[in-house]
Amino acid sequence: MKIVLANAAGFCMGVRMAVDMALKTVADEGRPVYTCGPLIHNPQELERLESEGVISLGESEKIPSGPVVIRAHGVTPGTHERLKREATVVLDATCPKVQKIQNRIKEFSSAGYAVVIAGDEGHPEVVGLLGYASGNAYLISAPEDIDKLPPMEKVILVAQTTQDEENYEAIRKRFLKRFPKGEALSTICKATHRRQEEVRRLAGELEGIVVIGGKNSANTRRLYEIAVEGGIKAWYVEKPEELPLDEIGSLSSVGVTAGASTPLWLIQEVVDVLEKI
């Protein structure tokens, strides 16, 4: 069986920065480091990080004495202020791409613009972004949601960094048609673009594709959805034990990709199992 590993699989820049910052802080401080919510969206890597001294806290949990790292998805300004009051040291590992959107929302909102965010309800990045809007803010997920918005003169549209590009383009076009004076910003990150484009390409060349990542990872789920839409067999797994070996073994070619929070060691474990089929 031919196995093709996607070039853009595994940690993106923002996730790598967050993980490296947390581990370096553990080494420098010589004590556990806490994160406000899971640092990234991958259960297996979170287990490894916890064994190294990086402890995830619920957002409403009391902050223990010690350094706190703000996760890659970012937090609301209110949460940021609370951490600065309660934590010994606060280190901000918010992805720079997310920070850029936060700043644009703050800038436009301060100028009287309403904010429309294309994203997943309840996702930590989206929760954080909504917190930067000082005025009206609306969350949508599909082009038809544009029609449900109230009339607005000054309004901007942004996307969660990991949104599906084709869906966001449809949203953008409908937004500008309804709000011709509105501003539609391009905020899907390049790492997301590369992963999604590669899955579309592999779907046209191979018989199947394995997508590796946390089941709570929005960007990983989208890779799986794109593969399915491409018309090939696709499997969404968190670890090698979940691979349907009989089904995959019946194929002559299979691709492997992974979400932005999936570590290289986990990808390699999956590839090792596939190579033995």
C-alpha positions as CSV (number, residue, x, y, z in Angstrom):
1,M,0.0,0.0,0.0
2,K,1.3,3.5,-0.9
3,I,1.3,5.9,2.0
4,V,1.6,9.6,1.4
5,L,2.2,11.9,4.4
6,A,1.0,15.5,3.8
7,N,3.7,18.1,3.9
8,A,1.6,20.4,6.1
9,A,0.7,18.0,8.9
10,G,1.2,18.6,12.6
11,F,2.1,21.6,14.7
12,C,1.5,25.0,13.2
13,M,3.7,28.0,14.2
14,G,1.3,29.2,16.9
15,V,1.0,25.8,18.6
16,R,4.7,25.2,18.5
17,M,5.3,28.6,20.1
18,A,2.8,27.8,22.9
19,V,4.2,24.4,23.6
20,D,7.8,25.6,23.6
21,M,7.0,28.6,25.8
22,A,5.3,26.4,28.4
23,L,8.1,23.8,28.5
24,K,10.8,26.5,28.7
25,T,9.0,28.2,31.6
26,V,8.9,24.8,33.5
27,A,12.6,24.5,32.9
28,D,13.4,28.1,33.9
29,E,11.1,28.1,37.0
30,G,11.8,24.6,38.2
31,R,8.1,24.2,39.1
32,P,4.8,23.4,37.4
33,V,3.3,25.9,35.0
34,Y,-0.5,26.3,34.6
35,T,-2.5,27.1,31.5
36,C,-5.8,28.8,31.4
37,G,-7.8,26.1,29.6
38,P,-6.1,23.4,27.6
39,L,-3.0,24.8,25.9
40,I,-3.9,23.2,22.6
41,H,-6.6,20.8,21.3
42,N,-4.9,17.4,21.5
43,P,-5.5,15.0,24.4
44,Q,-2.4,12.9,23.9
45,E,-0.1,15.8,23.7
46,L,-1.8,17.4,26.8
47,E,-1.0,14.2,28.7
48,R,2.6,14.4,27.7
49,L,2.8,18.1,28.7
50,E,1.2,17.3,32.1
51,S,3.9,14.7,32.7
52,E,6.4,17.5,32.0
53,G,4.8,19.9,34.5
54,V,2.3,21.8,32.3
55,I,-1.0,21.7,34.0
56,S,-4.3,22.7,32.4
57,L,-6.8,24.6,34.5
58,G,-10.5,25.2,33.9
59,E,-11.0,28.9,33.0
60,S,-13.0,29.5,36.2
61,E,-10.6,27.6,38.5
62,K,-8.7,29.4,41.2
63,I,-5.2,30.2,39.9
64,P,-2.5,28.4,42.0
65,S,0.7,30.2,43.0
66,G,2.9,29.9,40.0
67,P,3.3,30.9,36.3
68,V,0.3,30.8,34.0
69,V,0.5,30.6,30.2
70,I,-2.3,31.9,28.1
71,R,-3.1,29.3,25.5
72,A,-2.7,29.6,21.7
73,H,-6.4,30.3,21.2
74,G,-6.2,33.4,23.4
75,V,-8.6,34.6,26.0
76,T,-10.9,37.6,26.6
77,P,-9.5,40.9,27.9
78,G,-11.4,40.3,31.1
79,T,-9.8,36.9,31.6
80,H,-6.4,38.4,30.8
81,E,-6.8,41.0,33.5
82,R,-7.9,38.4,36.1
83,L,-4.9,36.3,35.4
84,K,-2.6,39.4,35.8
85,R,-4.2,40.0,39.2
86,E,-4.1,36.4,40.5
87,A,-1.1,34.7,38.9
88,T,2.5,35.1,40.0
89,V,3.7,35.4,36.3
90,V,1.6,35.6,33.1
91,L,3.1,34.5,29.8
92,D,1.0,35.1,26.7
93,A,1.2,32.3,24.1
94,T,-1.7,33.6,22.0
95,C,-1.0,32.8,18.4
96,P,0.2,36.0,16.6
97,K,-2.4,35.4,13.9
98,V,-5.2,35.4,16.6
99,Q,-3.7,38.5,18.2
100,K,-3.9,40.3,14.9
101,I,-7.6,39.6,14.7
102,Q,-8.1,40.6,18.3
103,N,-6.4,43.9,17.6
104,R,-8.5,44.6,14.4
105,I,-11.7,43.8,16.3
106,K,-10.7,46.2,19.1
107,E,-9.7,48.9,16.6
108,F,-12.9,48.8,14.5
109,S,-15.2,48.3,17.5
110,S,-13.7,51.4,19.1
111,A,-14.5,53.3,15.9
112,G,-18.2,52.3,16.2
113,Y,-18.3,49.3,14.0
114,A,-20.4,46.2,14.7
115,V,-18.4,43.0,14.4
116,V,-19.5,39.8,12.7
117,I,-17.4,36.7,13.3
118,A,-17.6,33.6,11.2
119,G,-16.7,30.8,13.6
120,D,-17.7,27.9,15.8
121,E,-19.9,28.7,18.8
122,G,-18.1,28.0,22.1
123,H,-14.7,27.6,20.5
124,P,-12.1,29.2,22.8
125,E,-10.7,31.4,20.0
126,V,-14.1,32.7,19.1
127,V,-15.0,33.3,22.8
128,G,-11.8,35.3,23.1
129,L,-12.5,37.3,19.9
130,L,-16.0,38.2,21.0
131,G,-14.5,39.7,24.1
132,Y,-12.6,42.3,22.1
133,A,-15.8,43.8,20.7
134,S,-16.9,46.8,22.8
135,G,-20.1,47.2,20.8
136,N,-22.5,44.9,19.0
137,A,-21.0,41.5,18.0
138,Y,-22.6,38.6,16.1
139,L,-21.4,35.0,15.5
140,I,-22.4,33.2,12.3
141,S,-21.3,29.9,10.8
142,A,-23.0,29.8,7.3
143,P,-23.7,32.2,4.4
144,E,-27.5,32.1,5.1
145,D,-26.8,33.5,8.6
146,I,-26.0,36.8,7.0
147,D,-29.7,37.3,6.2
148,K,-30.5,37.0,9.9
149,L,-28.3,40.0,10.9
150,P,-30.0,43.4,11.6
151,P,-29.5,46.3,9.2
152,M,-26.0,47.9,9.9
153,E,-24.0,50.7,8.3
154,K,-20.6,50.3,9.9
155,V,-19.8,46.6,10.2
156,I,-16.8,44.3,9.7
157,L,-16.5,40.6,9.0
158,V,-13.7,38.4,10.3
159,A,-13.2,34.7,10.5
160,Q,-11.9,32.3,13.1
161,T,-8.3,31.4,11.9
162,T,-9.2,27.8,11.2
163,Q,-12.5,28.3,9.3
164,D,-13.1,26.4,6.0
165,E,-11.9,28.7,3.2
166,E,-14.6,27.9,0.7
167,N,-17.4,28.4,3.3
168,Y,-15.8,31.7,4.4
169,E,-15.6,32.9,0.8
170,A,-19.3,32.3,0.4
171,I,-20.0,34.1,3.6
172,R,-17.8,37.0,2.5
173,K,-19.6,37.4,-0.8
174,R,-23.0,37.3,0.8
175,F,-21.9,39.8,3.5
176,L,-20.6,42.3,1.0
177,K,-23.8,42.0,-1.1
178,R,-26.0,42.8,1.9
179,F,-23.6,45.3,3.5
180,P,-21.8,47.0,0.6
181,K,-20.2,49.5,2.9
182,G,-18.9,46.8,5.2
183,E,-15.3,45.6,5.6
184,A,-14.6,41.9,5.1
185,L,-11.1,41.0,6.4
186,S,-9.1,37.9,5.3
187,T,-8.2,36.3,8.7
188,I,-7.9,32.6,8.0
189,C,-4.2,31.8,8.6
190,K,-1.8,30.4,6.0
191,A,-1.3,27.2,7.9
192,T,-5.0,26.5,7.6
193,H,-4.9,27.3,3.9
194,R,-2.0,25.0,3.2
195,R,-3.6,22.1,5.1
196,Q,-7.0,22.4,3.5
197,E,-5.5,22.8,0.0
198,E,-3.3,19.7,0.4
199,V,-6.2,17.6,1.6
200,R,-8.2,18.6,-1.5
201,R,-5.2,17.7,-3.7
202,L,-4.7,14.3,-2.0
203,A,-8.4,13.5,-2.3
204,G,-8.1,13.7,-6.0
205,E,-5.0,11.4,-6.1
206,L,-5.5,8.7,-3.5
207,E,-8.2,6.2,-2.4
208,G,-8.4,7.2,1.2
209,I,-7.0,9.5,3.8
210,V,-6.4,9.3,7.6
211,V,-6.8,12.5,9.5
212,I,-5.1,12.6,12.9
213,G,-6.1,15.0,15.7
214,G,-8.1,15.7,18.8
215,K,-11.9,15.2,18.4
216,N,-12.3,18.7,19.9
217,S,-10.0,20.3,17.3
218,A,-12.0,22.5,14.9
219,N,-9.2,22.6,12.3
220,T,-8.7,18.8,12.3
221,R,-12.5,18.2,11.9
222,R,-12.5,20.5,8.9
223,L,-9.7,18.5,7.3
224,Y,-11.8,15.4,7.7
225,E,-14.9,17.1,6.3
226,I,-12.9,18.3,3.2
227,A,-11.7,14.8,2.6
228,V,-15.2,13.4,2.8
229,E,-16.4,16.1,0.5
230,G,-13.6,15.1,-1.9
231,G,-15.4,11.8,-2.4
232,I,-12.8,9.4,-0.9
233,K,-12.8,7.2,2.2
234,A,-11.7,9.1,5.2
235,W,-11.0,8.3,8.9
236,Y,-10.7,10.7,11.8
237,V,-8.6,9.2,14.6
238,E,-6.8,10.5,17.7
239,K,-4.4,7.6,18.0
240,P,-3.2,4.5,16.2
241,E,-5.5,2.1,18.1
242,E,-8.5,3.7,16.4
243,L,-7.4,2.9,12.9
244,P,-9.8,0.5,11.0
245,L,-7.0,-1.7,9.7
246,D,-9.1,-4.1,7.6
247,E,-10.8,-1.2,5.8
248,I,-7.6,0.7,5.2
249,G,-5.8,-2.5,4.2
250,S,-8.2,-3.0,1.2
251,L,-6.9,0.2,-0.4
252,S,-3.9,0.6,-2.7
253,S,-3.1,4.2,-1.6
254,V,-3.8,6.2,1.5
255,G,-2.8,9.7,2.6
256,V,-2.1,10.9,6.2
257,T,-2.6,14.4,7.5
258,A,-3.0,16.0,10.9
259,G,-4.4,19.0,12.6
260,A,-2.4,22.0,13.8
261,S,-2.3,20.6,17.4
262,T,-1.2,17.1,16.5
263,P,2.4,16.4,17.6
264,L,4.9,14.7,15.2
265,W,5.4,11.8,17.5
266,L,1.8,10.9,17.3
267,I,1.7,11.2,13.5
268,Q,4.7,8.9,13.3
269,E,3.0,6.3,15.5
270,V,0.1,6.2,13.1
271,V,2.4,6.0,10.0
272,D,4.3,3.1,11.6
273,V,1.1,1.1,12.0
274,L,0.0,1.8,8.5
275,E,3.4,0.7,7.1
276,K,2.8,-2.7,8.7
277,I,-0.5,-3.4,7.1
